[in-house]
Amino acid sequence: MSISESDWKKFKALRALALERFYLGVLAAAKTISERETLSAEARYRTLYRLTRDRDNDIVRMFDFYSRSKARESLAQMISHDLLTDSELSVLSEETLSAISYAVRQRYDIEWVAEQVSGD
């Protein structure tokens, strides 16, 4: 179901804000990974690779379907990845807020790759 024209205009601004936060979050996680000197370069690389692969999948789900018919689904994904605040979402109509109320916020965590022990 499509959202109203008014919510569509607001969605565009919210989408841009969430996308910027998404990118900043990925960059911050990449920095954290690369600076973890207690891990080997290989473990940091593998962790960074997994992060980028997983975030690429997330970005497709949240941001690649840019249409009024997919806006509610995109908003719910943005909420579930904690990219928009309740205050920012409050500009949307009650109808749209009700339609996305099922979304549960979950912060991104880095999934660290364990060091591999070579069997020489």
N, C-alpha and C positions, 0 to 999 in steps of 0.2 A: 504494500500500500504506500502510495506517495505521501510525502509531507506537504503541508500548505506552502504556498508561495512565500509567505512571510517567514516561516521556519526555514525554508530553503535558503533564503538570503542570509539568515543567521547561521545556518549550517556551514555555509561557505567560509565565513569568518572563523567559526569554531574549528573547522577542518584545518585551516591554515595554521592556527595556533597549536593544535594538537600535533600536526606534522612537524612543526619546528621543535616542539618539546620531544617528540620521538627521536629526531635526529640528534638533538643535544644529549639525550639519554644514552643513545648508542655510542656517541663519541666519548662521553664520560666513562662508560663501561669499558670501552676500548683502552682508554688511558689507564684505568685501574688495572686492567689485565696486563698491559704492557709494562707497568711499573712494579708488578709483583715479583720482585727479584728473588724471592725465596723459592720460586718455581723455575724449572729449566726453561730455556727458550722454546723448546719443543712443546712443553705443556702450555705455555702462554700462547704460542701460535695456535695450537689445537683448540684451546678455549676461545680464542679470538675468532677462529674459523667457525666454530659452532655458534658463537654469538651472532656473527654476520649472517650465517645461513638461516638461523631461527628468526632473526629480525627481518630478513628479506621476506620470509613467509608471512610474518605479521603485517608488514607494510602492504602487502598485496591484499590481505583480508580487510584491512582498515581503510586504505586510501585509494586503491586502484578502481573501485567501482564508484565512479563519480556520477551518480544519477539520483534523481528525486526518489525513485522507487527503492533504492538501496541505502538512502540516507539514515534511516532509523537503525538499520543493521550496523552501519559504519559507526554511528554514534555510540551504540552499545559496546562495540569493540574498543572504541576510544576510552570509554568509561572503564571497561574491564582492565585496561592497561594503565589506568590512572593518569590519563593525559589531559583531562578537563576537570575543573573543580565544580562543585555544586553551584557555586555562585555564577560561574560562567554559563552553566547549563540553564540557569534560571530565566534566561531571556527567551527560552523556547516555550511554546504553548503547552498547556496542561495535557492536551491530547498526545503530543509527542513525548512529553516527560513520562506520561503513563505507559506509553508503548515501549519505552526503554528502561522502565523501572526494574526489570529483571536483572540488569547488568550488575555484576559484583566486582568491586575494585580489587585488583591484585597488583602489587608492585612487581616490577621486573627484578629478578635475582640473577646473578651471574652463576652459570653452571660450570664450575671449575672441572677441568679434566685432570684426572689423577696422573701422577707421575708413573711412567712405565718402567719396570725393572727389566733390563735386558738379560737374557738367559745365555750369556757367553760361556 
